[in-house]
């Protein structure tokens, strides 16, 4: 699952760089930002849920 997170993070950064560098492709920058936020949010919620399900010793 960590590899999926890293691949999506890499794609978001690549889209952001292409969108910022190329003239007229600002929508790629927006897609990259949205993908980055969704990826980090999903990973954070997944880690939070996993931490709550551990049995108390």
Secondary structure as the mmCIF struct_conf table of DSSP 4:
data_model
#
loop_
_struct_conf.conf_type_id
_struct_conf.id
_struct_conf.beg_label_comp_id
_struct_conf.beg_label_asym_id
_struct_conf.beg_label_seq_id
_struct_conf.end_label_comp_id
_struct_conf.end_label_asym_id
_struct_conf.end_label_seq_id
HELX_RH_AL_P HELX_RH_AL_P1 UNK A 2 UNK A 21
BEND BEND1 UNK A 22 UNK A 22
TURN_TY1_P TURN_TY1_P1 UNK A 23 UNK A 24
HELX_RH_AL_P HELX_RH_AL_P2 UNK A 26 UNK A 52
TURN_TY1_P TURN_TY1_P2 UNK A 53 UNK A 53
BEND BEND2 UNK A 54 UNK A 54
HELX_LH_PP_P HELX_LH_PP_P1 UNK A 55 UNK A 56
#
